[in-house]
Structure formats: C-alpha cells, structure tokens
Amino acid sequence: MATLEPFIEGGTFFEGPRWHDGAWWVSDFYAHTVSRIGPGGTMDTVLEVPGQPSGLGWLPDGSMLVVSMLDHRVLRRWPDGQVTTHADLSELATGHANDLVVARDGSAWVGNFGFDLMDGDAMQPACLARIAPDGSVSRAADDLYFPNGAVITPDGGTLIVGETFGNGMTAFTIAADGALTDRRDWARFGPRPSPGTDRADLLKQLSVGPDGCCLDAENHLWIADAFNQRCIRVAPGGEIVDELKPANGQGVFACMLGGDDGRTLLVCVAPDSSARRRRTVREATLWTARLEVPHAGRP
C-alpha cells in the first residue's frame, strides 16, 4: 500500500503542481510565487505573481504559462526570463481564473470560479476558456460548475475537466480546430446541484469535490478531493479504486504524477482553503507517495 510522506513545508497555499524538465514546479497563492523544487527539496522562486498564481503549463518553445487569478490574465515567462501577458480572460471569467492545461501545440484551456467563492456567494456556472497558441481567447464550453483541474489524454483527443461543485468529471472531444465537442460524463459521483444553491446546502449534496488532477497510464485519474481530505484514484465512470490521505488529516487540493519515472505522486496539503486564514500563516505542505502506475497525458 502506498503512503503519503511529508516533503516540503512552509507554504501559504500550494497549487498547480507540475513535473517539468527534471523538477517539480508549484504555485503558492498568498506568497504570490511560482517555485522550482530541485533535487533534495531545494525550493527556488522563479517568478513573483502579484495577481496570485495558480495553474502552470509550458509552450512548445519552453515558455511557462502561469494563471494570474485576481486580474484574469495568463502570464508568459519566456525562456530568457522576460514576462508578458499571454492572454486576457477578463471578458469571460466571472470569478477568479484558476487552473489550466496546455496541449502539445500550445493551445490552453483555463477554468474560473464563476462566482465569489471566498465571500460565500451562491454557486453559479462558469465557462471554460480556450487560449490559442497566439494568445487569442475564445469561449470553449459553458455551464460548468467551477471548472478546475483538467487533463488531456495521451492521444491529444480528449480533455477531461473536474467540476468542483458539480459532483463529477466532464469530458470533451478536442476537434482539429481546438473546439470542444461531444460533452459527456467521464465520472459521476452524484447528482449535479442546482445553480444558485447556497454554500451550506451545496456542500451537503457533494460526494466528491474534484480539484487538481492528473492521468495515469491505465486511464485512471488521481483527483484531489477538496471536501474529504484525500486524494482518490478514479476509474472511468466514477468508481473510486484507491485513496491516499495525509497523516495530519488536513485537506488535499491538488496532485500530480512526476519524477524521473513518472511514479511519484505529489499532493498539495493545507488545513483548509480559506483565503482569510491561509494568507496569514505558513501551514501548507507538499507530500509524496510512490505508485506503481506512471503518469500519462498532459499536464
């Protein structure tokens, strides 16, 4: 049985973990940093993001994309270190911009909260935005309940996105022009709640709160379950076949498979996801576990 072991501590709220170019990369919301974690756990800041960093990805030329949540932008850190705005999501995002996934050709899909989560507003649907390789933005899909972590299958033909307040994972076929078609359930954990449901009633209806996720070579998803303090392995359709929990009983908000052999699972852990509490303390941690089935797809 795999077990989670402590790896890094001292963050405010870690998100968007990625394995890239022989190292771990991670955003820290309220420290406003993107860091690279080298051998031995050495953490070096590579970018400061005043607008609060989240999802990470890389373009074919090696440029890093970083979601800037509060100002609804996606930043581009060029290989020479220059930072520019790659895309402006302000016409589409109705809440904080959040996670993203980048395809092999440089296309990216970005979710947003859809409502003011931190102020306790009632849940409202959001759209998923597509960013073309040239940075132009279009509406890719509507009526998603807090589109969050997303993956692209190894053949590049399917995008799967978690709906944190939708009790499921939703799949789309990626057309040749980048359009998303053939919407369908990839996993269903319970009924979809109704839009406008207040926070207390909404949470009672949710069996799983999909947050960050990654795909493995057996076409299963590892999903951070934001509402149940665990990371779960899910088969197509929604059967939960394994789960990992940090020994400290805290929440799990993102995960990624990586390492040189793709068999190390990194998870982002914190006592809760409250902006008010997390921004004033450094209680977030990263944990790892060694697994048998390696990473697949993107990110």
N, C-alpha and C positions, 0 to 999 in steps of 0.2 A: 504494500500500500504506500503510495506517495504521501509525503507530508510536507507542509509548508514550513520553511525555516526563515528566520529573520535575516535580512540582507543589508538594508540601508535604513537609517532613521534620521529624524530631524527636519522633515518637510512640513509644509503647511497643509497642502492637499495635492498629492501626486495624481497625475492623469496622463493619458495618451502615451503609454509605454510602447516603445518600438525597439526592435533589434535591427541595426543597420551598420554596415561597414565595420563589423567586428566589435561592436559595442552596444550597450543599452543607451537609449535616449528617453528622457522623460520631462514632462512639463510639471511645474509647481505653480498652482493657481495664484496663491496670495503672496508668494515670494516673487512672482512675476518673472520667472526664469525658465529657460529650457537648458537642460544639462545633459552632458555625455558622461556615462559611467564606464570607466576603463577597467582594466584588469585589477583585481584586488579591491574593487569597490570605490576607487577614487572618482569623486564627482566633480566635474568642472563645468562652470556656467559657460555656455556658448552664445547665448542670446538673452537679452532682457526685453520683456514684452509688457509695457505699462498697461495695455488693454486686457491683460490676463490671458496667458497662453493655454491652449487645450490640445486639439488633435495635431499630429505631426505626420509628414509624408515627404517623399523625395521625387523630384522630377528627373527625367532621363539624363539631364546634364549635371546632376549631382546637387542642384539647388534644393534646399529644405523649405517646405511649406509649413507654416505654423498658423493655426487659427488664433486670432486675437478676438476674444469673446465679446468684450464690452462695446467695442466700436465696430463690430460686424465686418471685420476685414480678415483676409488671409494674407499673411506676410510671406515674402520670398527672401530667404537668405542665400545669396549667390555663393558659388564656390570660393570667390575671393573675399567673402565676408560682408559685402555690401548688402543692405536690407532695403527692400522696396515693397510697395503694396502690389500684390499679385492680383487680388480680386476684392471688390467691394460688394458685400452682401446686404447692404442696408435696405434695399428695395424689397427684399424677400424675407429677411429674418424678422420674426415677430417676438423673439426672445433672444437670450444670449446665443451667439454662434457657439458651436460645440465641437464634436469630433468630426474627423474626415477620413476618407480612404482615397488613395491615389492609384490610378490604373497604370499599366505599363507604358501607355502612350502619353502620360502626363495629365489626362483628364482626372478631375477630382469631384467627389460628392461630399457635401457638407450639411450636417443637420443643425437645428437650433431648438431651443427650449419650446418656443411657441407661446409662452406666457411668462409672467414674472414669478418664477418658482420660489425665489428667496423671500418674497413678500407674502407668499402663501395664497396667491391668486388661484382661482379655479382653473382646471386644466382646459386648454384649448388646442386644437390640432395645429400642426406646423407643416411646412413644406420642406422637401429635400432639394437643395440647390446643386446644380452641376456647374463646374468651372471647366471650361475648355482649356486646352494646353496654352492658348494665348491669353488666358485670364478673363475672357468674357464669361458672363454669368447668365444662366437660364434656370427656369423652374423645371425640375425633373419629376417630382411627384408631390401630390397634395394629400391631406387628410392622414397625416402620420402623428401618432401620439407620442411626442417627444422623441424624434429620431435621434439615435445616439450612436453607439459603436456600430461599425459596418465592416464587411469583408467583401473581397472579390475572389471568386473561385479560381483555381489554377489555370483553367482554360480561358479566363477573361470574359466568360459569357454570362455570369450571374453575379448580381450584387445582392447581399443579404444585410439588412439593417435592423437593429433592435429598436423596438418601441417601448421605452422605459415605462410609460403609463398605458401601454396597450396590451400587456399580457402576452406578448409574442414577438417573433422574429419574422419579418416580411421580406420576401424575395422578389426580384425583378430580373427579367432577361435584359441584357445590355445589347441594344441594336448596334448595327455598324456605324451609325451616326452619333452614337452615345446616348440616344433616347432610352428610357426605361419602359419596358413593356411587360405584359403578361404578369401583372401583380398577383401574388399568391402567398399563402401562409407557408413559411418554412418550418416554424414551430409554433404551436398554440398551447399556452399554459392555462388559459381560462378565457371567459368571455371578454370582449372589448368593453370597457366602461363607456358611459355616455359623455360627450363633451359638456363642459360646464360643471361637471361633478366637483364638489368642494373637496379640499385636500383630505380631510378626515374620512369621508365616505369613500373617496377614491382608493386610499391605501387599504381599506378593508376588502376591496374587490380584487386586489392584485396578488397572484400566487408567486410570480417572479417579476423582478424589476430589471430587465436587461440593461446593462451599462456597457462598458468596454468589452470587446470580444475578439476572438481570433479563431482561425480554422485550422484543423489538423489533417493529416494525410489520410484519415479514414472518413473524411467528410463529416466529422463531428465538430461542433462549436464548443470552445471554452468560453463561458459567459460569466462576467462579474454580476452577481445578483445583488443589486444595491439595497434591497429591502430585507435580505435574510442572512447577512453576514457570511457569505460563502461565494465560492467560485464553482460553477457547475459545468459538467460536460454533458452536452445535449446531442441526441441523435436527430436526424431529420424527422420531422413530425412533432417533436417536443418531449420525447422520453428522456428523463434525466438519468444518466447511467453512472455518474460519478460526481462527487463533490469534495472540495477541499475547504477547510476553514482555518483561519489563523488561530493560534492557541490563545491569543489575548481576547478573543470574542468580538473584535471590532469589525467594522464594515469593510466590504471589498467593493471597489468602484471601477477597476479596470484590470485587464490582464493581457499578456502577450507571450507567445511562444518564441523562443530565440536561443541564443547560444550557438556555438560553432556547429553543433549537430541538430539544432532546432528542437531539442528536447527539454529545455529549461523553461518552465512557466514562471513569469514574473507577474506579481499581483500588487496592486496599489491599495493600501490599507489605511484607514483613518477611523477615529471614534464615531464620526458622523459626517454628513455633507453640508452642515450649516455654515454659510459664509460668515455669519456673525461670530461663531465660535472658532472656526478654523483659521481665520486671518490673524488672530491674536496670539496663537500658540504654535509650537512646532512638534506636533504629535503624530504626524503622518509617517508611515513606514513603507518600505518595499520588502516583500517576501518572495522566496523562490521555492520551487519544487522540481524534482527530476521526474520526467514522464517517459513512457515507452514510445508513444506515437508522436512523430515530429510535426513541426509547423508545415502548413501549406497555404498557398494563395497569397493575397495581399490584404492588409499590410503585413 
